[in-house]
Amino acid sequence: MSDLLARHRAVMPNWMALYYERPIEIVSGKGVRVTDAEGNTYLDFFAGIITNILGYDVEEVRQAVERQLATGVVHTSTAYLLRGQVELAEKIVALSGIKDAKVFFVNSGTEANETALLLATYARKSNQVLAMRQSYHGRSFGAIGVTANRSWKNNAYTPLTVHFLHGGDRHLPQFAHLSDADFIKVCTEDLRHVLATATGGDVAALIAEPIQGVGGFTMPPDGLYAAYKEVLDEYGALFISDEVQTGWGRTGQSFFGIHNHGVTPDIMTFAKGLGNGFAVGGVVARGDLMDAPHATGLSTFGGNPIAMAAANATLDYILDHDLQSNAARQGALLLDGLKEAAPRLPVVGAVRGKGLMFAVELVEPGTGEPSPPLAAAVMEETRKRGLLVGKGGLYGNVIRMAPPLTITEEDAREGLGILIDSLEAVSEAAK
């Protein structure tokens, strides 16, 4: 393993982060478990950064991909009709709730958000965009422009004029004492003030994650985006919901995260879990917005036959097995268990989440200051006990988890036990 790590560091950029003091190589997987090159097996609560939504070696997905491979057609490009692409788009249109919607497939969430920003700025003939503080929308030029997390921004150059709103930052002292209703009111008044003072009025769109992924699964109370959309509609501005992490039933409460707010956006972006590990992303938008750009466009690999076979099989599996309901059940078990344990764990500052998208914030005992070292320590403890988790948050002090939607109650209880044991060990060491 040390040889592979040395080779990695010799040819890969330094900014490609690796988890753990001794990074692992995952060589096989089955169900919700993976095995590393040294033979250690782990319960996977991060699923390839919220991507292996069904887990590993899912027969229905494997067979769909193998059937497509057997045809010999791995790629044709969007210059030809692609049956799988049309079939998947029809399903997504029906699930989106967007009137007269159309779909464009790409390869990743970053590409999807770039496409959504292009559609919105073209439609509104404006480069003014609103985004949320603590947000993350990708690593490309435009996506970084609407990202509000300094750890993920290399520079301030952007083709967009961006203003950032409150919503996921309720922990700030000026908001912490407010009820949900009062917080929504204050944020909405701030939106009106931003529109009146910092913009030229012709704002193209607001882009927002219903639950902020890299931000550490922070989220506004349900209803904030409904209030925001009322204001945006007054100005003719569009609403883009970034569903890259919150889509496909993961929140348990609704199939797309934005629907938790009672809102149907003008544009939604998606990626990650849809392909269960195969590269697929896309945009679903009102037909008039999708059809508007005058220049010819295509995506060489977006919507390719292999990715479409995997994505169709994955989406069918989610719907046929009602995995949204499973996310609600197992997520409640995990969140309730963590919240019950939190008061006796001085390193835990907060527990939050929705469905199978939940997080634990690590803080210094006594001061409550964000503690990235303690988050790193929890990751090492969970790994030692056979559980893989992720990390995030504005300050890098949040353990974030998004297991496959196929986890059983037994899996959830096992993972919960490991999490609590690990948090207890770190709390004891931090005394």
C-alpha positions as a Markdown table, in Angstrom:
| # | Residue | x | y | z |
|---|---|---|---|---|
| 1 | Met | 0.0 | 0.0 | 0.0 |
| 2 | Ser | 2.9 | 2.4 | 0.8 |
| 3 | Asp | 4.2 | 1.8 | -2.7 |
| 4 | Leu | 0.9 | 2.7 | -4.3 |
| 5 | Leu | 0.6 | 5.8 | -2.1 |
| 6 | Ala | 4.1 | 6.9 | -3.2 |
| 7 | Arg | 3.2 | 6.4 | -6.8 |
| 8 | His | -0.1 | 8.3 | -6.3 |
| 9 | Arg | 1.7 | 11.3 | -4.8 |
| 10 | Ala | 4.3 | 11.3 | -7.7 |
| 11 | Val | 1.7 | 11.6 | -10.5 |
| 12 | Met | -1.4 | 13.1 | -8.9 |
| 13 | Pro | -1.9 | 16.7 | -7.8 |
| 14 | Asn | -1.3 | 17.6 | -4.2 |
| 15 | Trp | -4.8 | 19.1 | -3.9 |
| 16 | Met | -6.4 | 15.6 | -4.4 |
| 17 | Ala | -7.3 | 14.8 | -0.8 |
| 18 | Leu | -7.0 | 11.3 | 0.5 |
| 19 | Tyr | -8.8 | 10.1 | 3.6 |
| 20 | Tyr | -7.1 | 8.6 | 6.6 |
| 21 | Glu | -3.5 | 8.6 | 7.9 |
| 22 | Arg | -3.0 | 5.4 | 6.0 |
| 23 | Pro | -5.1 | 5.8 | 2.8 |
| 24 | Ile | -6.9 | 2.6 | 1.7 |
| 25 | Glu | -7.5 | 1.0 | -1.7 |
| 26 | Ile | -11.0 | -0.5 | -2.1 |
| 27 | Val | -10.8 | -3.6 | -4.3 |
| 28 | Ser | -14.2 | -5.2 | -4.0 |
| 29 | Gly | -17.7 | -4.6 | -2.7 |
| 30 | Lys | -21.0 | -6.4 | -2.1 |
| 31 | Gly | -24.2 | -4.9 | -0.8 |
| 32 | Val | -23.3 | -2.1 | 1.6 |
| 33 | Arg | -19.8 | -3.3 | 2.4 |
| 34 | Val | -16.4 | -2.9 | 0.7 |
| 35 | Thr | -13.1 | -4.7 | 1.2 |
| 36 | Asp | -9.7 | -3.0 | 0.9 |
| 37 | Ala | -6.4 | -4.4 | -0.5 |
| 38 | Glu | -5.3 | -5.6 | 2.9 |
| 39 | Gly | -8.5 | -7.7 | 3.3 |
| 40 | Asn | -10.3 | -5.4 | 5.8 |
| 41 | Thr | -14.0 | -5.2 | 5.3 |
| 42 | Tyr | -16.0 | -2.0 | 6.1 |
| 43 | Leu | -19.7 | -1.0 | 6.3 |
| 44 | Asp | -19.8 | 1.9 | 3.8 |
| 45 | Phe | -21.6 | 5.0 | 5.1 |
| 46 | Phe | -20.2 | 7.4 | 2.5 |
| 47 | Ala | -20.9 | 5.3 | -0.7 |
| 48 | Gly | -18.2 | 6.9 | -3.0 |
| 49 | Ile | -19.3 | 10.4 | -2.0 |
| 50 | Ile | -23.0 | 9.8 | -2.1 |
| 51 | Thr | -22.8 | 8.0 | -5.4 |
| 52 | Asn | -23.2 | 4.3 | -4.9 |
| 53 | Ile | -26.9 | 4.8 | -4.0 |
| 54 | Leu | -27.8 | 1.1 | -4.2 |
| 55 | Gly | -24.4 | -0.2 | -2.9 |
| 56 | Tyr | -22.2 | -2.6 | -4.7 |
| 57 | Asp | -22.6 | -5.5 | -7.1 |
| 58 | Val | -26.3 | -4.9 | -7.7 |
| 59 | Glu | -27.5 | -7.6 | -10.0 |
| 60 | Glu | -30.1 | -5.6 | -11.8 |
| 61 | Val | -27.6 | -2.8 | -12.6 |
| 62 | Arg | -24.8 | -5.3 | -13.6 |
| 63 | Gln | -27.1 | -7.2 | -15.9 |
| 64 | Ala | -28.3 | -4.0 | -17.6 |
| 65 | Val | -24.7 | -2.9 | -18.3 |
| 66 | Glu | -23.7 | -6.4 | -19.4 |
| 67 | Arg | -26.6 | -6.5 | -21.9 |
| 68 | Gln | -25.5 | -3.2 | -23.4 |
| 69 | Leu | -21.9 | -4.3 | -23.5 |
| 70 | Ala | -22.9 | -7.4 | -25.3 |
| 71 | Thr | -24.3 | -5.3 | -28.2 |
| 72 | Gly | -20.8 | -4.0 | -28.9 |
| 73 | Val | -22.1 | -0.4 | -28.7 |
| 74 | Val | -20.4 | 1.4 | -25.9 |
| 75 | His | -20.6 | 4.8 | -27.6 |
| 76 | Thr | -22.4 | 6.5 | -30.5 |
| 77 | Ser | -22.7 | 10.2 | -29.3 |
| 78 | Thr | -25.8 | 12.3 | -29.2 |
| 79 | Ala | -25.7 | 12.7 | -33.0 |
| 80 | Tyr | -27.7 | 9.5 | -33.1 |
| 81 | Leu | -30.9 | 8.4 | -31.4 |
| 82 | Leu | -30.3 | 6.8 | -28.1 |
| 83 | Arg | -33.2 | 4.7 | -26.8 |
| 84 | Gly | -31.9 | 4.5 | -23.2 |
| 85 | Gln | -31.4 | 8.2 | -23.1 |
| 86 | Val | -35.0 | 8.9 | -24.2 |
| 87 | Glu | -36.4 | 6.3 | -21.8 |
| 88 | Leu | -34.5 | 7.8 | -18.8 |
| 89 | Ala | -35.4 | 11.4 | -19.8 |
| 90 | Glu | -39.1 | 10.4 | -19.9 |
| 91 | Lys | -38.9 | 9.0 | -16.3 |
| 92 | Ile | -37.0 | 12.1 | -15.0 |
| 93 | Val | -39.5 | 14.5 | -16.6 |
| 94 | Ala | -42.4 | 12.7 | -15.0 |
| 95 | Leu | -40.7 | 12.7 | -11.5 |
| 96 | Ser | -39.5 | 16.3 | -11.7 |
| 97 | Gly | -42.9 | 18.0 | -11.5 |
| 98 | Ile | -41.6 | 20.6 | -13.9 |
| 99 | Lys | -44.1 | 21.5 | -16.6 |
| 100 | Asp | -43.3 | 20.6 | -20.2 |
| 101 | Ala | -39.8 | 19.7 | -19.0 |
| 102 | Lys | -36.8 | 18.5 | -21.1 |
| 103 | Val | -33.6 | 16.8 | -20.1 |
| 104 | Phe | -30.0 | 17.2 | -21.2 |
| 105 | Phe | -27.4 | 14.6 | -20.0 |
| 106 | Val | -23.8 | 15.3 | -19.1 |
| 107 | Asn | -21.2 | 13.4 | -17.1 |
| 108 | Ser | -21.1 | 15.0 | -13.7 |
| 109 | Gly | -22.7 | 17.4 | -11.3 |
| 110 | Thr | -20.2 | 20.1 | -12.2 |
| 111 | Glu | -21.2 | 19.9 | -15.8 |
| 112 | Ala | -24.8 | 19.9 | -14.9 |
| 113 | Asn | -24.5 | 23.1 | -12.9 |
| 114 | Glu | -22.6 | 24.8 | -15.7 |
| 115 | Thr | -25.4 | 23.9 | -18.1 |
| 116 | Ala | -28.0 | 25.2 | -15.7 |
| 117 | Leu | -26.2 | 28.5 | -15.3 |
| 118 | Leu | -25.8 | 28.8 | -19.1 |
| 119 | Leu | -29.6 | 28.2 | -19.6 |
| 120 | Ala | -30.5 | 30.7 | -16.9 |
| 121 | Thr | -28.1 | 33.5 | -17.9 |
| 122 | Tyr | -29.1 | 33.0 | -21.6 |
| 123 | Ala | -32.8 | 33.2 | -20.8 |
| 124 | Arg | -32.5 | 36.3 | -18.7 |
| 125 | Lys | -29.7 | 38.0 | -20.7 |
| 126 | Ser | -27.9 | 38.6 | -17.4 |
| 127 | Asn | -24.8 | 37.3 | -15.7 |
| 128 | Gln | -26.1 | 38.2 | -12.2 |
| 129 | Val | -26.7 | 35.1 | -10.1 |
| 130 | Leu | -27.7 | 34.5 | -6.5 |
| 131 | Ala | -26.2 | 31.6 | -4.5 |
| 132 | Met | -26.1 | 30.5 | -0.9 |
| 133 | Arg | -23.4 | 31.0 | 1.7 |
| 134 | Gln | -21.5 | 27.7 | 2.5 |
| 135 | Ser | -22.5 | 26.3 | -0.9 |
| 136 | Tyr | -20.6 | 24.0 | -3.2 |
| 137 | His | -21.6 | 23.5 | -6.9 |
| 138 | Gly | -18.4 | 22.0 | -8.5 |
| 139 | Arg | -14.8 | 22.7 | -9.5 |
| 140 | Ser | -15.2 | 24.4 | -12.9 |
| 141 | Phe | -14.9 | 28.1 | -13.6 |
| 142 | Gly | -18.5 | 29.0 | -13.4 |
| 143 | Ala | -19.3 | 26.5 | -10.6 |
| 144 | Ile | -16.6 | 27.8 | -8.4 |
| 145 | Gly | -18.1 | 31.3 | -8.9 |
| 146 | Val | -21.3 | 30.2 | -7.2 |
| 147 | Thr | -19.5 | 28.3 | -4.5 |
| 148 | Ala | -19.2 | 30.0 | -1.1 |
| 149 | Asn | -16.7 | 27.9 | 0.8 |
| 150 | Arg | -13.2 | 29.2 | 0.8 |
| 151 | Ser | -11.6 | 25.8 | 1.1 |
| 152 | Trp | -13.0 | 25.0 | -2.3 |
| 153 | Lys | -12.3 | 28.3 | -4.1 |
| 154 | Asn | -8.9 | 28.8 | -5.8 |
| 155 | Asn | -9.6 | 32.3 | -7.0 |
| 156 | Ala | -12.4 | 34.9 | -7.1 |
| 157 | Tyr | -12.4 | 35.2 | -10.9 |
| 158 | Thr | -15.7 | 34.2 | -12.4 |
| 159 | Pro | -17.8 | 34.9 | -15.5 |
| 160 | Leu | -20.7 | 35.7 | -13.2 |
| 161 | Thr | -21.7 | 38.5 | -10.8 |
| 162 | Val | -22.6 | 36.6 | -7.7 |
| 163 | His | -24.3 | 37.6 | -4.4 |
| 164 | Phe | -24.6 | 35.2 | -1.6 |
| 165 | Leu | -27.7 | 34.7 | 0.6 |
| 166 | His | -28.3 | 33.4 | 4.1 |
| 167 | Gly | -30.1 | 30.1 | 4.7 |
| 168 | Gly | -27.8 | 27.3 | 5.7 |
| 169 | Asp | -26.0 | 29.4 | 8.3 |
| 170 | Arg | -28.6 | 29.4 | 11.0 |
| 171 | His | -25.9 | 28.6 | 13.6 |
| 172 | Leu | -24.7 | 32.2 | 13.4 |
| 173 | Pro | -25.4 | 34.2 | 16.6 |
| 174 | Gln | -27.7 | 36.6 | 14.9 |
| 175 | Phe | -30.0 | 33.7 | 13.8 |
| 176 | Ala | -29.5 | 31.0 | 16.5 |
| 177 | His | -32.3 | 32.3 | 18.7 |
| 178 | Leu | -34.9 | 32.5 | 15.9 |
| 179 | Ser | -37.9 | 30.2 | 15.3 |
| 180 | Asp | -38.2 | 28.6 | 11.9 |
| 181 | Ala | -40.8 | 31.2 | 10.9 |
| 182 | Asp | -38.7 | 34.1 | 12.1 |
| 183 | Phe | -35.6 | 32.8 | 10.4 |
| 184 | Ile | -37.4 | 32.5 | 7.1 |
| 185 | Lys | -38.8 | 36.0 | 7.5 |
| 186 | Val | -35.4 | 37.5 | 8.2 |
| 187 | Cys | -33.7 | 35.7 | 5.3 |
| 188 | Thr | -36.5 | 36.7 | 2.9 |
| 189 | Glu | -36.1 | 40.4 | 4.0 |
| 190 | Asp | -32.4 | 40.1 | 3.4 |
| 191 | Leu | -33.0 | 38.7 | -0.1 |
| 192 | Arg | -35.2 | 41.7 | -0.9 |
| 193 | His | -32.5 | 44.0 | 0.5 |
| 194 | Val | -29.8 | 42.3 | -1.7 |
| 195 | Leu | -32.0 | 42.7 | -4.8 |
| 196 | Ala | -32.6 | 46.3 | -4.0 |
| 197 | Thr | -29.0 | 47.2 | -3.2 |
| 198 | Ala | -26.4 | 44.9 | -4.8 |
| 199 | Thr | -28.0 | 43.9 | -8.1 |
| 200 | Gly | -29.2 | 45.7 | -11.2 |
| 201 | Gly | -32.6 | 44.0 | -10.8 |
| 202 | Asp | -32.3 | 41.7 | -13.8 |
| 203 | Val | -31.0 | 38.7 | -11.8 |
| 204 | Ala | -30.8 | 35.5 | -13.8 |
| 205 | Ala | -31.3 | 32.9 | -11.1 |
| 206 | Leu | -30.8 | 31.6 | -7.6 |
| 207 | Ile | -28.9 | 28.3 | -7.5 |
| 208 | Ala | -29.2 | 26.4 | -4.2 |
| 209 | Glu | -28.6 | 23.0 | -2.7 |
| 210 | Pro | -31.7 | 21.9 | -0.6 |
| 211 | Ile | -29.1 | 20.4 | 1.8 |
| 212 | Gln | -25.6 | 21.7 | 1.5 |
| 213 | Gly | -23.3 | 18.7 | 0.8 |
| 214 | Val | -19.7 | 19.9 | 1.1 |
| 215 | Gly | -21.1 | 22.5 | 3.6 |
| 216 | Gly | -21.6 | 19.7 | 6.1 |
| 217 | Phe | -25.3 | 18.9 | 5.4 |
| 218 | Thr | -26.4 | 22.2 | 6.7 |
| 219 | Met | -29.9 | 23.2 | 5.5 |
| 220 | Pro | -32.6 | 25.9 | 6.0 |
| 221 | Pro | -35.9 | 25.0 | 7.5 |
| 222 | Asp | -38.5 | 23.7 | 5.1 |
| 223 | Gly | -40.3 | 26.6 | 3.5 |
| 224 | Leu | -37.4 | 29.0 | 3.0 |
| 225 | Tyr | -37.0 | 28.3 | -0.7 |
| 226 | Ala | -40.8 | 28.7 | -1.2 |
| 227 | Ala | -40.5 | 32.2 | 0.4 |
| 228 | Tyr | -37.4 | 32.9 | -1.8 |
| 229 | Lys | -39.2 | 31.8 | -4.9 |
| 230 | Glu | -42.1 | 34.1 | -4.3 |
| 231 | Val | -39.6 | 37.0 | -4.3 |
| 232 | Leu | -37.7 | 35.7 | -7.3 |
| 233 | Asp | -41.0 | 35.4 | -9.3 |
| 234 | Glu | -41.6 | 39.1 | -8.7 |
| 235 | Tyr | -38.4 | 39.8 | -10.5 |
| 236 | Gly | -38.7 | 37.2 | -13.2 |
| 237 | Ala | -35.6 | 35.4 | -11.8 |
| 238 | Leu | -35.3 | 31.7 | -12.2 |
| 239 | Phe | -34.8 | 29.0 | -9.5 |
| 240 | Ile | -32.1 | 26.3 | -9.9 |
| 241 | Ser | -32.2 | 23.4 | -7.5 |
| 242 | Asp | -28.9 | 21.6 | -7.3 |
| 243 | Glu | -30.0 | 18.0 | -6.6 |
| 244 | Val | -26.7 | 16.4 | -7.2 |
| 245 | Gln | -26.6 | 15.0 | -3.6 |
| 246 | Thr | -30.3 | 15.3 | -2.5 |
| 247 | Gly | -32.0 | 13.6 | -5.4 |
| 248 | Trp | -33.6 | 10.1 | -5.9 |
| 249 | Gly | -35.3 | 9.8 | -2.6 |
| 250 | Arg | -32.3 | 10.2 | -0.3 |
| 251 | Thr | -33.9 | 12.7 | 2.1 |
| 252 | Gly | -36.7 | 10.3 | 2.7 |
| 253 | Gln | -39.2 | 13.2 | 2.8 |
| 254 | Ser | -39.5 | 13.7 | -0.9 |
| 255 | Phe | -37.9 | 12.3 | -4.1 |
| 256 | Phe | -36.1 | 15.6 | -4.8 |
| 257 | Gly | -34.8 | 17.7 | -1.9 |
| 258 | Ile | -36.4 | 20.9 | -3.1 |
| 259 | His | -39.9 | 19.4 | -2.9 |
| 260 | Asn | -39.5 | 19.4 | 0.9 |
| 261 | His | -40.0 | 23.1 | 0.6 |
| 262 | Gly | -43.2 | 22.8 | -1.5 |
| 263 | Val | -41.4 | 24.3 | -4.5 |
| 264 | Thr | -41.1 | 23.2 | -8.1 |
| 265 | Pro | -38.0 | 24.9 | -9.5 |
| 266 | Asp | -37.5 | 26.1 | -13.1 |
| 267 | Ile | -34.4 | 24.0 | -13.4 |
| 268 | Met | -33.0 | 21.0 | -11.5 |
| 269 | Thr | -29.5 | 19.5 | -11.8 |
| 270 | Phe | -28.6 | 15.9 | -10.9 |
| 271 | Ala | -25.7 | 13.4 | -11.0 |
| 272 | Lys | -24.0 | 11.1 | -8.4 |
| 273 | Gly | -26.5 | 8.4 | -7.3 |
| 274 | Leu | -28.4 | 8.1 | -10.6 |
| 275 | Gly | -25.8 | 5.9 | -12.2 |
| 276 | Asn | -24.9 | 3.9 | -9.0 |
| 277 | Gly | -21.2 | 4.6 | -9.8 |
| 278 | Phe | -21.4 | 5.1 | -13.5 |
| 279 | Ala | -20.7 | 8.6 | -14.7 |
| 280 | Val | -24.0 | 10.4 | -15.4 |
| 281 | Gly | -25.3 | 13.9 | -14.7 |
| 282 | Gly | -27.9 | 16.1 | -16.2 |
| 283 | Val | -30.3 | 19.0 | -16.2 |
| 284 | Val | -34.1 | 18.9 | -16.3 |
| 285 | Ala | -35.7 | 22.2 | -17.0 |
| 286 | Arg | -38.7 | 23.9 | -18.4 |
| 287 | Gly | -38.9 | 23.2 | -22.1 |
| 288 | Asp | -38.8 | 26.8 | -23.1 |
| 289 | Leu | -35.6 | 27.3 | -21.2 |
| 290 | Met | -33.9 | 24.2 | -22.5 |
| 291 | Asp | -34.9 | 25.0 | -26.1 |
| 292 | Ala | -33.9 | 28.6 | -26.0 |
| 293 | Pro | -30.1 | 28.7 | -26.8 |
| 294 | His | -29.5 | 29.4 | -30.4 |
| 295 | Ala | -26.1 | 27.7 | -30.8 |
| 296 | Thr | -25.8 | 24.0 | -31.6 |
| 297 | Gly | -24.9 | 21.8 | -28.6 |
| 298 | Leu | -24.1 | 18.3 | -27.7 |
| 299 | Ser | -22.4 | 16.2 | -25.1 |
| 300 | Thr | -20.0 | 13.6 | -26.5 |
| 301 | Phe | -20.2 | 11.3 | -23.6 |
| 302 | Gly | -23.3 | 12.6 | -21.8 |
| 303 | Gly | -26.1 | 10.1 | -22.2 |
| 304 | Asn | -23.9 | 7.3 | -23.5 |
| 305 | Pro | -25.4 | 3.8 | -23.8 |
| 306 | Ile | -23.5 | 2.3 | -20.9 |
| 307 | Ala | -24.3 | 5.1 | -18.4 |
| 308 | Met | -28.0 | 5.1 | -19.6 |
| 309 | Ala | -28.3 | 1.4 | -19.0 |
| 310 | Ala | -26.9 | 1.7 | -15.5 |
| 311 | Ala | -29.0 | 4.8 | -14.7 |
| 312 | Asn | -32.3 | 3.3 | -16.0 |
| 313 | Ala | -31.7 | 0.2 | -14.0 |
| 314 | Thr | -30.8 | 2.2 | -10.9 |
| 315 | Leu | -33.8 | 4.5 | -11.1 |
| 316 | Asp | -36.1 | 1.5 | -11.7 |
| 317 | Tyr | -34.7 | -0.2 | -8.7 |
| 318 | Ile | -35.2 | 2.8 | -6.4 |
| 319 | Leu | -38.8 | 3.1 | -7.5 |
| 320 | Asp | -39.6 | -0.6 | -7.5 |
| 321 | His | -38.2 | -1.1 | -4.0 |
| 322 | Asp | -39.5 | 2.2 | -2.6 |
| 323 | Leu | -36.1 | 3.1 | -1.3 |
| 324 | Gln | -37.3 | 6.6 | -0.4 |
| 325 | Ser | -39.4 | 5.0 | 2.4 |
| 326 | Asn | -36.4 | 3.0 | 3.5 |
| 327 | Ala | -34.3 | 6.2 | 3.6 |
| 328 | Ala | -36.9 | 7.7 | 5.9 |
| 329 | Arg | -37.0 | 4.7 | 8.2 |
| 330 | Gln | -33.3 | 4.0 | 8.5 |
| 331 | Gly | -32.5 | 7.7 | 8.6 |
| 332 | Ala | -34.8 | 8.3 | 11.5 |
| 333 | Leu | -33.2 | 5.4 | 13.4 |
| 334 | Leu | -29.7 | 6.8 | 12.9 |
| 335 | Leu | -30.6 | 10.4 | 13.6 |
| 336 | Asp | -32.6 | 9.6 | 16.7 |
| 337 | Gly | -29.8 | 7.4 | 18.0 |
| 338 | Leu | -27.1 | 10.1 | 17.4 |
| 339 | Lys | -29.3 | 12.8 | 18.9 |
| 340 | Glu | -30.0 | 10.7 | 22.0 |
| 341 | Ala | -26.2 | 10.1 | 22.5 |
| 342 | Ala | -25.1 | 13.6 | 21.8 |
| 343 | Pro | -25.7 | 15.2 | 25.2 |
| 344 | Arg | -23.2 | 12.9 | 26.9 |
| 345 | Leu | -20.6 | 13.4 | 24.2 |
| 346 | Pro | -18.8 | 16.8 | 24.8 |
| 347 | Val | -17.1 | 16.7 | 21.3 |
| 348 | Val | -20.5 | 16.7 | 19.5 |
| 349 | Gly | -21.7 | 20.2 | 18.7 |
| 350 | Ala | -24.7 | 19.3 | 16.5 |
| 351 | Val | -26.4 | 16.4 | 14.9 |
| 352 | Arg | -28.4 | 17.1 | 11.7 |
| 353 | Gly | -29.8 | 15.7 | 8.6 |
| 354 | Lys | -32.7 | 14.3 | 6.7 |
| 355 | Gly | -33.2 | 10.7 | 5.7 |
| 356 | Leu | -30.0 | 8.9 | 4.8 |
| 357 | Met | -28.1 | 12.2 | 4.6 |
| 358 | Phe | -26.9 | 13.1 | 8.1 |
| 359 | Ala | -23.9 | 14.6 | 9.9 |
| 360 | Val | -22.2 | 15.1 | 13.2 |
| 361 | Glu | -20.4 | 18.4 | 13.9 |
| 362 | Leu | -17.2 | 18.1 | 16.1 |
| 363 | Val | -16.2 | 20.9 | 18.5 |
| 364 | Glu | -13.7 | 21.5 | 21.2 |
| 365 | Pro | -15.2 | 20.6 | 24.6 |
| 366 | Gly | -15.8 | 23.6 | 26.7 |
| 367 | Thr | -15.4 | 26.2 | 24.0 |
| 368 | Gly | -17.6 | 24.8 | 21.2 |
| 369 | Glu | -15.1 | 25.9 | 18.6 |
| 370 | Pro | -15.1 | 23.9 | 15.3 |
| 371 | Ser | -12.5 | 21.1 | 15.6 |
| 372 | Pro | -11.1 | 19.6 | 12.4 |
| 373 | Pro | -8.6 | 17.5 | 14.3 |
| 374 | Leu | -11.4 | 15.9 | 16.3 |
| 375 | Ala | -13.3 | 15.2 | 13.1 |
| 376 | Ala | -10.2 | 13.5 | 11.7 |
| 377 | Ala | -9.9 | 11.5 | 14.9 |
| 378 | Val | -13.5 | 10.3 | 14.6 |
| 379 | Met | -12.7 | 9.2 | 11.0 |
| 380 | Glu | -9.8 | 7.1 | 12.2 |
| 381 | Glu | -11.8 | 5.6 | 15.0 |
| 382 | Thr | -14.7 | 4.6 | 12.7 |
| 383 | Arg | -12.3 | 3.1 | 10.3 |
| 384 | Lys | -10.6 | 1.0 | 13.0 |
| 385 | Arg | -14.1 | -0.4 | 13.9 |
| 386 | Gly | -15.0 | -1.1 | 10.3 |
| 387 | Leu | -17.1 | 1.9 | 9.2 |
| 388 | Leu | -16.3 | 4.3 | 6.3 |
| 389 | Val | -17.6 | 7.9 | 6.7 |
| 390 | Gly | -17.0 | 11.2 | 5.0 |
| 391 | Lys | -15.9 | 14.7 | 6.1 |
| 392 | Gly | -17.0 | 18.2 | 5.2 |
| 393 | Gly | -18.3 | 21.4 | 6.7 |
| 394 | Leu | -17.2 | 25.0 | 6.3 |
| 395 | Tyr | -14.4 | 24.4 | 8.7 |
| 396 | Gly | -13.7 | 20.8 | 7.9 |
| 397 | Asn | -15.1 | 19.6 | 11.3 |
| 398 | Val | -18.2 | 17.7 | 10.2 |
| 399 | Ile | -18.5 | 13.9 | 9.8 |
| 400 | Arg | -21.1 | 13.5 | 7.0 |
| 401 | Met | -22.7 | 10.2 | 6.1 |
| 402 | Ala | -24.9 | 9.1 | 3.2 |
| 403 | Pro | -25.2 | 5.2 | 3.1 |
| 404 | Pro | -26.7 | 3.3 | 0.2 |
| 405 | Leu | -30.4 | 3.6 | 0.3 |
| 406 | Thr | -30.5 | -0.2 | 0.5 |
| 407 | Ile | -29.2 | -0.5 | 4.1 |
| 408 | Thr | -31.2 | -2.6 | 6.4 |
| 409 | Glu | -32.2 | -1.9 | 10.0 |
| 410 | Glu | -29.5 | -4.3 | 11.0 |
| 411 | Asp | -26.9 | -2.4 | 9.0 |
| 412 | Ala | -28.1 | 0.9 | 10.4 |
| 413 | Arg | -27.9 | -0.3 | 14.0 |
| 414 | Glu | -24.4 | -1.7 | 13.4 |
| 415 | Gly | -23.3 | 1.6 | 12.0 |
| 416 | Leu | -24.9 | 3.6 | 14.7 |
| 417 | Gly | -23.1 | 1.5 | 17.3 |
| 418 | Ile | -19.7 | 2.1 | 15.7 |
| 419 | Leu | -20.4 | 5.8 | 15.4 |
| 420 | Ile | -21.3 | 6.2 | 19.1 |
| 421 | Asp | -18.4 | 4.0 | 20.2 |
| 422 | Ser | -16.0 | 6.1 | 18.1 |
| 423 | Leu | -17.4 | 9.4 | 19.4 |
| 424 | Glu | -17.1 | 8.1 | 23.0 |
| 425 | Ala | -13.5 | 7.2 | 22.3 |
| 426 | Val | -12.7 | 10.7 | 20.9 |
| 427 | Ser | -14.6 | 12.4 | 23.7 |
| 428 | Glu | -12.6 | 10.4 | 26.3 |
| 429 | Ala | -9.3 | 11.3 | 24.7 |
| 430 | Ala | -10.3 | 15.0 | 24.5 |
| 431 | Lys | -10.8 | 15.3 | 28.2 |
